[in-house]
Amino acid sequence: MARILLTAGPTRAYIDEVRYLTNASSGRMARAIAQAALARGHQVTIVSGPVAVRYPARARVIPVVTTAEMLAAAIDELPRADGVIAAAAPCDFEPDRPVAGKIPRTAAGLSLKLRATTDVIATLASRVKRRPAGQRRATWCVAFALEPGADKARACAKVTAKQCDLIVVNDLAALESTKNAVAVYDADHELVGEKRGTKPAVASWLIRLIEQRLMGG
């Protein structure tokens, strides 16, 4: 049995107190992963951005809104986890200077200066890799990568840059869909498996793959 820390859903980057940038993430895949992990006897803590889906009652859910909040909550939970599955779609950019109140509409329109947010999974993975010997803490990280055409090169570049053990790449067709098609690559950029089907079917297959590859199952 493993204690799994799962990030889920989108985050928001506020332009003002009314408007925000976000990513298209329904939380359906994360919910399916949580259900599959619980069915296999694992414990699941979900750090989730705003979603409409309901997560399993047996999962512990920590709601967040912004990327910074997701990162802070995940870091706080990391010492109690055996592994991390980063299925969230955090907002990669945020306004350089959010505005208090509501920006009035003008005929001239609006220009935004954006800055990159802190990479959630890369930060978590770096903390796992720096784990002191003998200290109880997460020992593996699995990341998701949504890439046009499920691009292998971009996914493999991410698994290296983020220092993850596995990366799960899927195509933009997974957005708002009940189905998914994934390919999983390891840190050496080797394909370790592919699965197509409903999100629950893909999630069940993925949890078993993680058990075999990373949990010694």
C-alpha positions as CSV (number, residue, x, y, z in Angstrom):
1,M,0.0,0.0,0.0
2,A,1.3,3.4,-0.9
3,R,0.4,6.9,0.1
4,I,-0.1,8.8,-3.1
5,L,-0.1,12.5,-3.5
6,L,-2.1,13.4,-6.6
7,T,-2.3,16.9,-8.1
8,A,-5.5,17.5,-10.1
9,G,-7.5,20.0,-12.1
10,P,-6.6,23.5,-13.4
11,T,-5.4,26.5,-11.5
12,R,-6.2,30.2,-12.0
13,A,-4.1,33.2,-12.5
14,Y,-6.0,36.4,-11.8
15,I,-5.8,39.4,-14.0
16,D,-8.0,41.4,-11.6
17,E,-10.4,40.3,-8.9
18,V,-12.9,39.2,-11.5
19,R,-11.0,37.8,-14.6
20,Y,-8.4,35.1,-14.7
21,L,-6.3,32.9,-17.0
22,T,-6.7,29.1,-16.7
23,N,-6.1,25.8,-18.4
24,A,-8.8,23.4,-19.8
25,S,-8.8,20.6,-17.2
26,S,-11.9,18.8,-16.0
27,G,-10.3,16.7,-13.3
28,R,-11.9,13.6,-14.8
29,M,-8.5,11.8,-15.3
30,A,-7.4,12.6,-11.8
31,R,-10.7,11.3,-10.4
32,A,-10.2,8.1,-12.3
33,I,-6.7,7.7,-11.0
34,A,-7.8,8.3,-7.5
35,Q,-10.6,5.7,-7.8
36,A,-8.2,3.2,-9.4
37,A,-5.6,3.7,-6.6
38,L,-8.1,3.4,-3.9
39,A,-9.4,0.2,-5.4
40,R,-5.9,-1.2,-5.2
41,G,-5.7,-0.4,-1.5
42,H,-3.6,2.8,-1.7
43,Q,-4.3,6.0,0.2
44,V,-4.8,9.1,-1.9
45,T,-4.5,12.8,-1.1
46,I,-5.6,15.1,-3.9
47,V,-4.5,18.7,-4.2
48,S,-7.0,20.0,-6.7
49,G,-7.8,23.3,-8.4
50,P,-11.4,24.3,-9.2
51,V,-13.3,21.4,-10.9
52,A,-16.9,20.4,-11.2
53,V,-16.3,16.6,-10.8
54,R,-16.6,14.9,-7.4
55,Y,-13.6,13.0,-6.1
56,P,-14.0,9.7,-4.3
57,A,-15.2,10.0,-0.8
58,R,-12.3,7.9,0.6
59,A,-9.8,10.3,-0.9
60,R,-8.6,13.3,1.1
61,V,-9.1,16.5,-0.9
62,I,-7.2,19.8,-0.5
63,P,-8.9,22.5,-2.6
64,V,-6.7,25.2,-4.0
65,V,-7.1,28.0,-6.6
66,T,-3.8,29.3,-7.8
67,T,-0.6,27.6,-9.0
68,A,1.3,29.0,-5.9
69,E,-1.4,27.5,-3.6
70,M,-1.2,24.1,-5.4
71,L,2.6,24.1,-5.0
72,A,2.5,25.1,-1.3
73,A,-0.2,22.5,-0.4
74,A,1.7,19.8,-2.3
75,I,5.0,20.6,-0.6
76,D,3.3,20.5,2.7
77,E,1.9,17.0,2.0
78,L,5.1,15.6,0.4
79,P,6.7,14.3,3.6
80,R,3.6,12.1,4.2
81,A,3.6,10.7,0.7
82,D,5.3,7.7,-0.9
83,G,4.9,8.9,-4.4
84,V,3.5,11.8,-6.5
85,I,1.3,11.6,-9.6
86,A,1.0,15.1,-11.2
87,A,-2.1,15.0,-13.2
88,A,-3.0,18.7,-12.7
89,A,-2.8,21.3,-15.4
90,P,-1.5,24.3,-13.5
91,C,-1.5,27.7,-15.2
92,D,2.0,28.1,-16.6
93,F,1.8,31.9,-16.7
94,E,0.4,34.7,-14.5
95,P,0.0,38.5,-14.9
96,D,3.1,40.3,-13.8
97,R,0.9,42.8,-11.9
98,P,-2.6,41.7,-11.0
99,V,-5.0,44.6,-10.6
100,A,-7.1,45.2,-7.5
101,G,-10.8,45.5,-8.2
102,K,-12.0,45.2,-11.8
103,I,-10.3,46.7,-14.8
104,P,-12.7,48.9,-16.8
105,R,-13.5,48.0,-20.4
106,T,-11.8,50.4,-22.8
107,A,-12.0,50.8,-26.6
108,A,-8.2,50.5,-26.7
109,G,-8.3,47.0,-25.3
110,L,-5.8,45.6,-22.8
111,S,-2.2,44.4,-22.9
112,L,-0.9,41.9,-20.4
113,K,2.6,41.2,-19.3
114,L,2.9,37.6,-18.2
115,R,5.6,35.8,-16.2
116,A,6.1,32.1,-15.7
117,T,4.7,30.4,-12.6
118,T,6.9,28.0,-10.6
119,D,6.8,24.5,-12.1
120,V,4.9,22.4,-9.6
121,I,6.0,18.9,-10.6
122,A,9.7,19.9,-11.2
123,T,9.8,21.5,-7.8
124,L,8.2,18.4,-6.1
125,A,10.5,16.1,-8.0
126,S,13.6,18.0,-7.0
127,R,12.6,17.7,-3.4
128,V,12.1,14.0,-3.8
129,K,15.6,13.6,-5.3
130,R,17.1,15.6,-2.4
131,R,15.5,13.3,0.2
132,P,17.9,12.6,3.0
133,A,19.0,9.0,3.3
134,G,16.7,7.1,5.6
135,Q,14.1,9.8,5.8
136,R,10.5,8.8,5.2
137,R,9.3,10.8,2.2
138,A,8.1,10.3,-1.4
139,T,10.5,8.3,-3.5
140,W,9.0,8.6,-7.0
141,C,7.3,11.1,-9.3
142,V,5.0,10.5,-12.3
143,A,4.1,13.5,-14.5
144,F,1.5,14.0,-17.1
145,A,2.2,15.9,-20.3
146,L,-0.5,17.2,-22.6
147,E,1.1,17.6,-26.0
148,P,-0.3,18.2,-29.5
149,G,-0.2,14.8,-31.3
150,A,1.1,13.3,-28.0
151,D,4.6,14.4,-29.2
152,K,7.2,12.0,-27.8
153,A,10.2,14.4,-28.2
154,R,8.5,17.1,-26.1
155,A,7.3,14.6,-23.5
156,C,10.8,13.1,-23.2
157,A,12.4,16.5,-22.8
158,K,10.0,17.1,-20.0
159,V,10.7,13.9,-18.1
160,T,14.4,14.9,-18.1
161,A,13.9,18.5,-17.3
162,K,11.5,17.8,-14.5
163,Q,13.5,14.8,-13.1
164,C,10.6,12.5,-13.0
165,D,10.6,8.7,-13.1
166,L,7.8,8.3,-15.6
167,I,5.9,10.7,-17.9
168,V,2.4,10.1,-19.3
169,V,1.8,11.9,-22.5
170,N,-1.6,12.4,-24.1
171,D,-3.1,14.4,-26.9
172,L,-5.3,17.5,-26.7
173,A,-8.2,15.2,-27.6
174,A,-8.3,14.2,-24.0
175,L,-9.6,17.6,-22.9
176,E,-13.2,17.4,-21.7
177,S,-13.4,13.9,-23.0
178,T,-14.5,10.7,-21.2
179,K,-11.7,8.8,-23.1
180,N,-8.0,9.0,-23.2
181,A,-5.0,7.5,-25.1
182,V,-1.6,7.6,-23.3
183,A,2.0,6.6,-23.9
184,V,4.3,6.3,-20.9
185,Y,8.1,6.9,-21.1
186,D,10.7,6.4,-18.4
187,A,13.7,8.6,-17.5
188,D,15.8,7.0,-20.3
189,H,13.1,8.0,-22.8
190,E,12.1,4.3,-23.3
191,L,8.5,3.6,-24.1
192,V,7.2,1.4,-21.2
193,G,3.5,1.1,-22.2
194,E,0.6,2.5,-24.2
195,K,-3.2,2.4,-23.4
196,R,-6.3,3.6,-25.0
197,G,-9.9,3.5,-23.6
198,T,-12.1,5.2,-21.1
199,K,-10.4,7.3,-18.5
200,P,-11.2,4.8,-15.7
201,A,-9.8,1.9,-17.8
202,V,-6.6,3.9,-18.6
203,A,-6.3,4.9,-14.9
204,S,-6.5,1.3,-13.7
205,W,-3.9,0.3,-16.2
206,L,-1.6,3.2,-15.2
207,I,-1.8,2.4,-11.5
208,R,-0.8,-1.2,-12.1
209,L,2.1,0.0,-14.3
210,I,3.3,2.4,-11.5
211,E,3.0,-0.5,-9.0
212,Q,5.2,-2.7,-11.2
213,R,7.8,0.0,-12.2
214,L,8.0,2.1,-9.1
215,M,6.6,0.3,-6.1
216,G,8.2,-3.1,-6.6
217,G,4.9,-4.7,-7.1
